[in-house]
Amino acid sequence: MNVEALTAKYHDLVVTACEWRAMGLADPHQMAADAFAMLDQHRDHTLRDLYRAIDKVVLKAYQEYSDKIGIMERLRVGASFGSRGPRNPADEFLKALSNLRGKDRQLLQLRFWDDLDEAEAAEVLGTSIEATREHLAKAGMRYLSKLTRSHPDLAISDIIDTLSSIKPGVYRRYGATGSL
């Protein structure tokens, strides 16, 4: 698919993906524009190529942030003083997600934060739809297992609603809460 067609079809998806990956370090609309600009205008691209461009743009945002802030500032911002407040279940859900293997976490985030369907996720991962479906089922079970092991009181059965509800940021591929 050419860059113009990719932009028309996936603009909202790329804004959403950039926003939660960069966690407020840069404007997600500008990051999306930069990701599309990285693609060669004279050849066709896949969704996998687009996600590689997203990863590069996000990495650049983190590098620019790191260059702007000194080590003392990073320590000051990252320091936590005083006692912890009451436990927030969303924090525990995110912690369980962050403790998954990279491929499991990536697939769950592609499906439930970027709202990719199974075929799109398979394209990004470079696998078949069947392999992606099987991997998704296993990744979901590992996520629920980690969450149940660490916090039995937070045991859940609907992984889709849970992961969708804890997605950081305001932009959504479909039905955005932010202004696109």
C-alpha positions as CSV (number, residue, x, y, z in Angstrom):
1,M,0.0,0.0,0.0
2,N,1.4,3.4,-0.8
3,V,2.0,6.1,1.8
4,E,-1.1,8.1,0.9
5,A,-3.3,5.1,1.3
6,L,-1.6,4.1,4.6
7,T,-2.2,7.6,5.9
8,A,-5.8,7.6,4.9
9,K,-6.5,4.2,6.5
10,Y,-4.3,4.3,9.6
11,H,-3.9,7.9,10.7
12,D,-6.0,7.5,13.8
13,L,-4.2,4.3,14.7
14,V,-0.8,5.8,14.4
15,V,-1.8,8.8,16.6
16,T,-3.1,6.4,19.2
17,A,0.0,4.2,19.0
18,C,2.4,7.1,19.3
19,E,0.5,8.6,22.2
20,W,0.6,5.7,24.5
21,R,4.1,4.7,23.5
22,A,5.6,8.1,24.1
23,M,3.6,8.8,27.3
24,G,3.3,12.5,26.8
25,L,6.9,13.2,25.7
26,A,5.9,14.6,22.3
27,D,2.8,15.5,20.4
28,P,1.2,12.3,19.0
29,H,-0.1,14.1,15.9
30,Q,3.4,15.3,15.0
31,M,4.9,11.9,15.8
32,A,2.3,10.3,13.5
33,A,3.2,12.8,10.7
34,D,6.9,11.9,11.3
35,A,6.2,8.2,11.1
36,F,4.4,8.5,7.7
37,A,7.2,10.9,6.5
38,M,9.8,8.2,7.2
39,L,8.2,5.9,4.7
40,D,9.5,5.9,1.1
41,Q,6.9,7.6,-1.1
42,H,7.9,5.6,-4.1
43,R,7.2,2.1,-2.9
44,D,4.4,0.1,-1.2
45,H,4.5,-0.6,2.5
46,T,2.9,-3.0,4.9
47,L,1.5,-2.4,8.3
48,R,4.7,-3.9,9.6
49,D,6.7,-1.2,7.9
50,L,4.5,1.4,9.5
51,Y,5.0,0.0,13.0
52,R,8.8,0.0,12.4
53,A,8.5,3.7,11.6
54,I,6.4,4.3,14.7
55,D,9.0,2.6,16.8
56,K,11.7,4.8,15.4
57,V,9.7,8.0,16.0
58,V,9.0,6.9,19.6
59,L,12.6,6.1,20.2
60,K,13.6,9.5,18.8
61,A,11.1,11.2,21.2
62,Y,12.7,9.3,24.2
63,Q,16.2,10.2,23.0
64,E,15.3,13.9,22.7
65,Y,13.7,13.9,26.1
66,S,16.8,12.2,27.6
67,D,19.0,14.8,25.9
68,K,17.0,17.7,27.4
69,I,16.9,16.5,31.0
70,G,20.0,16.0,33.1
71,I,20.6,13.1,35.5
72,M,19.8,15.1,38.6
73,E,16.5,16.2,37.1
74,R,15.7,12.5,36.2
75,L,16.4,11.5,39.7
76,R,14.3,14.3,41.2
77,V,11.4,13.6,38.9
78,G,11.6,9.8,39.5
79,A,12.0,10.1,43.2
80,S,9.0,9.0,45.3
81,F,8.7,10.6,48.8
82,G,6.3,9.7,51.5
83,S,4.0,6.8,51.9
84,R,2.2,5.2,49.0
85,G,-1.5,6.0,48.7
86,P,-4.2,3.4,48.4
87,R,-3.6,0.7,45.9
88,N,-5.0,1.4,42.5
89,P,-6.2,-1.7,40.6
90,A,-5.2,-0.2,37.3
91,D,-1.6,0.1,38.5
92,E,-1.7,-3.6,39.4
93,F,-3.1,-4.5,36.0
94,L,-0.3,-2.4,34.3
95,K,2.3,-4.0,36.5
96,A,1.2,-7.5,35.5
97,L,1.2,-6.5,31.9
98,S,4.8,-5.0,32.2
99,N,5.9,-8.3,33.7
100,L,5.0,-10.3,30.6
101,R,7.5,-11.4,28.0
102,G,8.0,-8.7,25.3
103,K,6.2,-10.6,22.6
104,D,3.2,-11.3,24.8
105,R,3.0,-7.7,25.9
106,Q,3.4,-6.4,22.4
107,L,0.6,-8.6,21.1
108,L,-1.8,-7.7,23.9
109,Q,-1.0,-4.0,23.3
110,L,-1.5,-4.2,19.6
111,R,-4.9,-5.9,20.0
112,F,-6.3,-4.0,22.9
113,W,-4.6,-0.6,23.0
114,D,-4.0,-0.1,19.2
115,D,-7.3,-1.9,18.4
116,L,-5.7,-4.0,15.6
117,D,-7.7,-6.9,14.4
118,E,-6.1,-10.4,14.3
119,A,-5.1,-10.0,10.6
120,E,-3.5,-6.6,11.2
121,A,-1.6,-7.9,14.3
122,A,-0.4,-10.9,12.4
123,E,0.9,-8.6,9.6
124,V,2.8,-6.4,12.2
125,L,4.3,-9.5,13.8
126,G,5.0,-11.3,10.6
127,T,3.0,-14.4,11.5
128,S,-0.1,-16.1,10.3
129,I,-3.5,-15.2,11.6
130,E,-3.8,-18.7,13.2
131,A,-0.4,-18.3,14.9
132,T,-1.4,-14.9,16.1
133,R,-4.8,-16.2,17.4
134,E,-3.0,-19.0,19.3
135,H,-0.3,-16.7,20.7
136,L,-3.0,-14.2,21.8
137,A,-4.9,-16.9,23.7
138,K,-1.7,-18.0,25.4
139,A,-0.6,-14.4,26.1
140,G,-3.9,-13.7,27.7
141,M,-3.7,-16.7,29.9
142,R,-0.2,-15.8,31.0
143,Y,-1.4,-12.2,31.8
144,L,-4.3,-13.5,33.9
145,S,-2.0,-16.0,35.6
146,K,0.5,-13.3,36.6
147,L,-2.2,-11.0,37.8
148,T,-4.0,-13.8,39.8
149,R,-0.7,-15.0,41.3
150,S,0.4,-11.5,42.5
151,H,-3.1,-10.3,43.4
152,P,-5.8,-13.0,43.8
153,D,-8.3,-10.3,44.8
154,L,-8.0,-8.7,41.4
155,A,-8.6,-11.9,39.4
156,I,-10.5,-11.1,36.3
157,S,-11.9,-13.1,33.4
158,D,-12.6,-10.4,30.8
159,I,-9.1,-9.5,29.6
160,I,-10.4,-7.4,26.7
161,D,-12.3,-4.9,28.9
162,T,-9.6,-4.8,31.5
163,L,-6.7,-4.1,29.1
164,S,-8.8,-1.6,27.1
165,S,-9.8,0.3,30.2
166,I,-6.2,0.8,31.4
167,K,-4.8,2.0,28.1
168,P,-2.9,5.2,28.8
169,G,-3.7,8.4,26.9
170,V,-6.9,9.8,25.4
171,Y,-6.7,8.9,21.7
172,R,-8.4,5.8,20.4
173,R,-8.3,4.3,16.9
174,Y,-12.1,4.1,16.9
175,G,-14.3,6.5,18.8
176,A,-11.5,8.7,20.1
177,T,-11.9,10.6,23.3
178,G,-9.3,13.1,22.2
179,S,-9.7,15.4,19.3
180,L,-8.3,14.0,16.1
